[in-house]
Every structure is written in structure tokens, then in C-alpha cells.
Amino acid sequence: MINTHALGISGEQKAVKYLKTNGYKILKTNYTCVIGEIDIICEKDDTIIFVEVKQRESLKYGYPREAVTTHKANKIRMVATNYLKFRRLTNQKVRFDVIDILGDKITHIENCF
């Protein structure tokens, strides 16, 4: 049986490496507040990007990105709002991305929700 916590950490590490390689500046990983958590917060081209990372080893339960439900997306938006308010970042361009990792293949879905 796969340890889902270890798989999640591995996926986030792969995603951070991918983002850095592609010119993103990592601002925060595993940002947590009372509402919930965001896996990665990064910046590129004057835009703050909130990234949800999903990793799976097979398609048995569908693509990893399919685990980002409407409920999960709404929760991420609320956590992002908390982050922006706490840091007093107003009039900031923001984007919500998903990094989908299936085995060794990384798919970066920009402006996902």
C-alpha cells in the first residue's frame, strides 16, 4: 500500500523543482491557516500563483487533477484570500494552478479555477 502522506510530500518536492526550473519564485510552501492549506505559493511575471499539487501512481482512481473538486477549489480561494490579507497585498494579480503528477509525468495546468 502506498503511503499517501509520503506520496504527497514527494509530489510537492517535484512540483517545487519544476516551478523553479521554469522561472517561478517560490514564496511559501505548505501555507496553513485556520481555513486550510495551500501547497505552494509562488510568483512569476508580477502574479502570485497559488498551486495545488496532486500526485498519483496510476489512473486507477482517475487523473490527479480530478481530485480538485469545486469544494477544494473554493477552500483554496478562501485560504488565498487569507494569505493576501495577512500580507496586505492589495491589487495583486493572482492565479490558481494545479500541478498534476502521474508517475513521472508532470502536467502544469495554469489558471485552472
FIPABA-726319 format. One record per residue: residue number from 1; x, y, z of N, C-alpha, C in turn. Coordinates in Angstrom, 3 decimals, always signed. Example, Ala and Ser with C-alpha at 12.3 -4.5 7.8 and 13.67 -1.06 7.14 Angstrom:
<sites>
  num       n.X       n.Y       n.Z      ca.X      ca.Y      ca.Z       c.X       c.Y       c.Z
    1   +13.190    -5.690    +7.800   +12.300    -4.500    +7.800   +13.200    -3.300    +7.800
    2   +12.850    -2.250    +7.080   +13.670    -1.060    +7.140   +12.900    +0.030    +7.870
</sites>
This chain:
<sites>
  num       n.X       n.Y       n.Z      ca.X      ca.Y      ca.Z       c.X       c.Y       c.Z
    1    +0.840    -1.194    +0.000    +0.000    +0.000    +0.000    +0.880    +1.252    +0.000
    2    +0.492    +2.224    -0.778    +1.248    +3.467    -0.902    +0.939    +4.367    +0.286
    3    +1.982    +4.938    +0.885    +1.826    +5.907    +1.956    +1.456    +7.245    +1.308
    4    +0.207    +7.652    +1.445    -0.276    +8.851    +0.742    +0.407   +10.122    +1.240
    5    +0.765   +10.171    +2.515    +1.461   +11.352    +3.050    +2.833   +11.495    +2.385
    6    +3.566   +10.398    +2.312    +4.894   +10.415    +1.679    +4.764   +10.740    +0.192
    7    +3.732   +10.218    -0.455    +3.500   +10.494    -1.867    +3.220   +11.988    -2.069
    8    +2.442   +12.561    -1.163    +2.130   +13.991    -1.230    +3.360   +14.863    -1.078
    9    +4.206   +14.522    -0.120    +5.446   +15.282    +0.095    +6.346   +15.171    -1.134
   10    +6.465   +13.964    -1.661    +7.269   +13.736    -2.865    +6.749   +14.568    -4.033
   11    +5.439   +14.600    -4.200    +4.831   +15.375    -5.279    +5.098   +16.862    -5.129
   12    +4.998   +17.367    -3.918    +5.245   +18.786    -3.684    +6.704   +19.138    -3.967
   13    +7.621   +18.252    -3.595    +9.040   +18.482    -3.880    +9.297   +18.509    -5.385
   14    +8.684   +17.585    -6.115    +8.823   +17.563    -7.574    +8.250   +18.843    -8.181
   15    +7.107   +19.287    -7.659    +6.457   +20.489    -8.173    +7.313   +21.732    -7.928
   16    +7.902   +21.836    -6.745    +8.775   +22.979    -6.437    +9.955   +23.002    -7.402
   17   +10.574   +21.854    -7.616   +11.708   +21.767    -8.540   +11.282   +22.177    -9.956
   18   +10.135   +21.678   -10.396    +9.598   +22.013   -11.711    +9.375   +23.524   -11.831
   19    +8.728   +24.116   -10.820    +8.423   +25.544   -10.868    +9.702   +26.379   -10.903
   20   +10.663   +26.054   -10.053   +11.931   +26.801   -10.044   +12.623   +26.713   -11.404
   21   +12.627   +25.522   -11.979   +13.252   +25.310   -13.292   +12.585   +26.150   -14.367
   22   +11.313   +26.441   -14.182   +10.549   +27.198   -15.168   +10.387   +28.677   -14.810
   23   +11.250   +29.171   -13.931   +11.311   +30.603   -13.671   +10.381   +31.153   -12.608
   24    +9.772   +30.297   -11.828    +8.898   +30.749   -10.747    +9.723   +30.965    -9.477
   25    +9.359   +31.987    -8.726    +9.982   +32.256    -7.430    +9.056   +31.680    -6.354
   26    +9.561   +30.755    -5.567    +8.756   +30.142    -4.506    +8.682   +31.109    -3.329
   27    +7.471   +31.467    -2.927    +7.263   +32.364    -1.792    +7.006   +31.592    -0.503
   28    +6.259   +30.491    -0.617    +5.880   +29.731    +0.576    +5.409   +28.345    +0.153
   29    +5.778   +27.356    +0.935    +5.223   +26.018    +0.742    +4.419   +25.655    +1.979
   30    +3.383   +24.897    +1.766    +2.509   +24.443    +2.849    +2.014   +25.590    +3.732
   31    +1.463   +26.619    +3.090    +0.873   +27.729    +3.843    -0.405   +27.235    +4.500
   32    -0.468   +27.403    +5.812    -1.603   +26.905    +6.575    -2.220   +28.026    +7.402
   33    -3.545   +28.043    +7.440    -4.286   +28.932    +8.334    -5.476   +28.126    +8.862
   34    -6.332   +28.754    +9.633    -7.457   +28.029   +10.228    -8.410   +27.467    +9.180
   35    -8.413   +28.048    +8.003    -9.324   +27.620    +6.941    -8.828   +26.353    +6.253
   36    -7.511   +26.272    +6.051    -6.948   +25.136    +5.336    -5.511   +25.372    +4.928
   37    -5.109   +24.744    +3.819    -3.713   +24.786    +3.402    -3.605   +24.961    +1.886
   38    -2.533   +25.626    +1.478    -2.168   +25.718    +0.068    -0.785   +25.097    -0.054
   39    -0.619   +24.232    -1.045    +0.637   +23.506    -1.197    +1.813   +24.424    -1.512
   40    +1.658   +25.265    -2.535    +2.760   +26.135    -2.957    +2.203   +27.507    -3.336
   41    +2.889   +28.541    -2.871    +2.594   +29.904    -3.302    +3.863   +30.406    -3.973
   42    +3.715   +30.850    -5.206    +4.892   +31.304    -5.950    +4.543   +32.560    -6.733
   43    +5.549   +33.100    -7.404    +5.353   +34.342    -8.144    +6.089   +34.260    -9.482
   44    +5.452   +34.809   -10.495    +6.082   +34.931   -11.808    +5.369   +36.047   -12.562
   45    +6.131   +36.882   -13.210    +5.581   +37.977   -14.010    +4.585   +38.830   -13.223
   46    +4.964   +39.215   -12.018    +4.134   +40.078   -11.158    +2.772   +39.473   -10.809
   47    +2.675   +38.160   -10.851    +1.447   +37.459   -10.488    +1.755   +36.480    -9.368
   48    +0.920   +36.478    -8.340    +1.054   +35.478    -7.278    +0.217   +34.279    -7.692
   49    +0.842   +33.120    -7.646    +0.180   +31.895    -8.092    +0.035   +30.949    -6.908
   50    -1.185   +30.492    -6.701    -1.497   +29.518    -5.664    -1.615   +28.168    -6.355
   51    -0.784   +27.220    -5.926    -0.668   +25.950    -6.633    -1.115   +24.788    -5.742
   52    -2.024   +24.000    -6.275    -2.435   +22.744    -5.637    -1.722   +21.622    -6.380
   53    -1.077   +20.741    -5.625    -0.331   +19.633    -6.215    -1.080   +18.336    -5.934
   54    -1.293   +17.567    -6.988    -1.934   +16.258    -6.847    -1.067   +15.229    -7.565
   55    -0.772   +14.137    -6.878    +0.066   +13.088    -7.455    -0.597   +11.731    -7.260
   56    -0.497   +10.920    -8.306    -0.957    +9.527    -8.244    +0.025    +8.665    -9.015
   57    +0.033    +7.407    -8.677    +0.929    +6.466    -9.342    +0.266    +5.785   -10.539
   58    -1.064    +5.790   -10.567    -1.772    +5.154   -11.679    -3.096    +5.883   -11.913
   59    -3.795    +5.472   -12.957    -5.100    +6.057   -13.272    -6.259    +5.289   -12.642
   60    -5.944    +4.413   -11.714    -6.986    +3.595   -11.082    -8.138    +4.447   -10.541
   61    -7.819    +5.609    -9.991    -8.842    +6.496    -9.443    -8.985    +7.781   -10.269
   62    -8.522    +7.752   -11.509    -8.613    +8.912   -12.386    -7.350    +9.759   -12.337
   63    -7.373   +10.830   -13.125    -6.239   +11.745   -13.148    -6.142   +12.480   -11.819
   64    -4.921   +12.789   -11.383    -4.765   +13.504   -10.103    -5.560   +14.808   -10.053
   65    -5.592   +15.544   -11.159    -6.292   +16.843   -11.185    -7.776   +16.703   -10.871
   66    -8.345   +15.515   -11.109    -9.769   +15.302   -10.850   -10.092   +15.330    -9.352
   67    -9.063   +15.250    -8.519    -9.273   +15.325    -7.065    -9.472   +16.762    -6.590
   68    -9.263   +17.736    -7.482    -9.503   +19.136    -7.123   -10.960   +19.449    -7.464
   69   -11.797   +19.199    -6.486   -13.243   +19.393    -6.640   -13.601   +20.873    -6.505
   70   -14.829   +21.200    -6.790   -15.307   +22.566    -6.601   -15.147   +22.984    -5.148
   71   -15.463   +22.079    -4.235   -15.303   +22.367    -2.801   -13.844   +22.681    -2.478
   72   -12.919   +21.878    -2.983   -11.488   +22.084    -2.732   -11.030   +23.405    -3.336
   73   -11.462   +23.711    -4.548   -11.090   +24.974    -5.204   -11.579   +26.174    -4.401
   74   -12.811   +26.105    -3.908   -13.354   +27.196    -3.090   -12.562   +27.374    -1.806
   75   -12.158   +26.280    -1.208   -11.363   +26.342    +0.023    -9.996   +26.982    -0.256
   76    -9.389   +26.612    -1.363    -8.103   +27.201    -1.742    -8.257   +28.706    -1.956
   77    -9.341   +29.128    -2.583    -9.601   +30.565    -2.780    -9.693   +31.296    -1.437
   78   -10.368   +30.686    -0.474   -10.505   +31.313    +0.843    -9.154   +31.406    +1.550
   79    -8.339   +30.354    +1.453    -7.005   +30.380    +2.067    -6.141   +31.429    +1.366
   80    -6.256   +31.528    +0.048    -5.505   +32.535    -0.706    -5.898   +33.944    -0.263
   81    -7.178   +34.175    -0.072    -7.652   +35.475    +0.402    -7.044   +35.785    +1.764
   82    -6.987   +34.793    +2.639    -6.361   +34.950    +3.950    -4.891   +35.349    +3.796
   83    -4.178   +34.662    +2.922    -2.752   +34.949    +2.685    -2.569   +36.389    +2.205
   84    -3.368   +36.787    +1.232    -3.247   +38.131    +0.669    -3.573   +39.210    +1.702
   85    -4.617   +39.004    +2.496    -4.992   +39.972    +3.535    -3.924   +40.054    +4.608
   86    -3.427   +38.903    +5.052    -2.424   +38.852    +6.109    -1.152   +39.577    +5.680
   87    -0.812   +39.489    +4.413    +0.417   +40.107    +3.891    +0.154   +41.499    +3.309
   88    -1.100   +41.956    +3.427    -1.511   +43.280    +2.938    -1.155   +43.483    +1.461
   89    -1.445   +42.471    +0.686    -1.206   +42.523    -0.755    -2.526   +42.864    -1.442
   90    -2.669   +44.119    -1.812    -3.893   +44.562    -2.473    -3.601   +44.837    -3.934
   91    -4.621   +44.765    -4.738    -4.494   +44.997    -6.179    -3.413   +44.118    -6.806
   92    -3.289   +42.921    -6.296    -2.285   +41.970    -6.770    -2.921   +41.022    -7.784
   93    -2.250   +40.792    -8.904    -2.732   +39.798    -9.849    -2.497   +38.419    -9.231
   94    -3.525   +37.575    -9.294    -3.397   +36.223    -8.751    -3.883   +35.206    -9.782
   95    -3.423   +33.977    -9.573    -3.818   +32.880   -10.457    -3.837   +31.607    -9.628
   96    -4.676   +30.668   -10.032    -4.777   +29.381    -9.345    -4.424   +28.274   -10.336
   97    -3.375   +27.532   -10.009    -2.882   +26.465   -10.875    -2.983   +25.117   -10.174
   98    -2.959   +24.074   -10.974    -2.847   +22.709   -10.452    -1.649   +22.060   -11.135
   99    -0.837   +21.400   -10.346    +0.229   +20.574   -10.903    -0.186   +19.135   -10.672
  100    -0.354   +18.437   -11.771    -0.839   +17.060   -11.823    +0.376   +16.166   -12.095
  101    +0.655   +15.255   -11.180    +1.795   +14.354   -11.355    +1.272   +12.930   -11.410
  102    +1.497   +12.290   -12.537    +1.076   +10.907   -12.745    +2.333   +10.104   -13.056
  103    +2.769    +9.310   -12.085    +4.044    +8.614   -12.224    +5.150    +9.643   -12.290
  104    +5.862    +9.695   -13.417    +6.942   +10.666   -13.599    +6.545   +11.842   -14.482
  105    +5.297   +11.863   -14.953    +4.847   +12.916   -15.862    +4.203   +14.059   -15.083
  106    +4.714   +15.269   -15.313    +4.178   +16.466   -14.671    +3.381   +17.268   -15.697
  107    +2.143   +17.593   -15.338    +1.304   +18.450   -16.172    +0.953   +19.680   -15.343
  108    +1.321   +20.842   -15.854    +1.044   +22.104   -15.157    -0.161   +22.753   -15.828
  109    -1.243   +22.857   -15.061    -2.477   +23.429   -15.584    -2.606   +24.833   -14.999
  110    -2.348   +25.833   -15.832    -2.407   +27.217   -15.389    -3.840   +27.731   -15.398
  111    -4.109   +28.641   -14.445    -5.412   +29.291   -14.369    -6.538   +28.264   -14.370
  112    -6.376   +27.269   -13.548    -7.259   +26.105   -13.531    -8.656   +26.410   -12.990
  113    -8.721   +27.317   -12.034   -10.031   +27.679   -11.482    -9.995   +29.099   -10.960
</sites>
